[in-house]
Amino acid sequence: MLIRFGARARRLLRRDRGATDPILVIAAIAVSLVLLVGGSFAVAGMINNGKDMNAKSDLDKVATAEAAWSGNPKVTTVPNSYIPYLSGSTATALNYNLAATGGIVAGTALEKADVGFTPTDGGRVAVVTDSAYTGWAAVSKSSTGAIFIRTSTSSKFGQLGGSAGNYTLPAGVTLPSSLSLAFLNSSLTTATGF
C-alpha cells in the first residue's frame, strides 16, 4: 500500500511539473509595475524638491551678499545701503527698479560686487531695493517654476502666490516699509523671466 501511494504521488508530481499558476504571475507583474511607477514618482519629487531647495539657498546667498555690501566701508556714495541685482542681466549696473539705468556705484551689480555670487544653474534671482536703497526684497525662481521670496526685514522665506504682475506675499513674509507689493510686481514684470 505504501508503495502504491508513492507511485501515485510520483505520477501526480510528473503531471504537475512545470505548471505555473497564472494568477500568481499576474499578481507578480502587477506588484512590479506598482513599485516601478511609484519609484519613478518618488525620484521626480526628490529632484524637484532639490531644485526648490537650491532656489531657497540662493536667497540665503543674497542675504549674505547684501549684508556684506551694506557693511562695506568702500561704499561712500550711499553708506549702509543695499544694491539691486538681476541674474542674467547684461547690464553692469542696475537701478532700484531693476532697470539698467544706473546703480549705487557705476559698474557694480551684486554679482560683480566684492561679496557677490552666481545663482544656481537653471534658476533666476532678482533683488529689488527701494529708491533710497535702505531695504530689499529678493526673489528666486526655481527651474520647477516655483518663486520664493525673502526680504531684508526677516530671515523667513516663502513661495509667492498669484502670477506675473499680480504676485501675492506668502503668510509670514513682510516687505520692508519702504517697498510696496505693487512696486515689487512692476519690477518683476520688467525683469524678464519672472
Secondary structure as GFF3:
##gff-version 3
##sequence-region A 1 194
A	DSSP	alpha_helix	2	16	.	.	.	ID=ss1
A	DSSP	alpha_helix	22	70	.	.	.	ID=ss2
A	DSSP	beta_strand	85	86	.	.	.	ID=ss3
A	DSSP	three_ten_helix	110	112	.	.	.	ID=ss4
A	DSSP	beta_strand	124	129	.	.	.	ID=ss5
A	DSSP	beta_strand	136	141	.	.	.	ID=ss6
A	DSSP	beta_strand	147	151	.	.	.	ID=ss7
A	DSSP	beta_strand	154	159	.	.	.	ID=ss8
A	DSSP	beta_strand	161	163	.	.	.	ID=ss9
A	DSSP	beta_strand	166	168	.	.	.	ID=ss10
A	DSSP	alpha_helix	181	190	.	.	.	ID=ss11
###
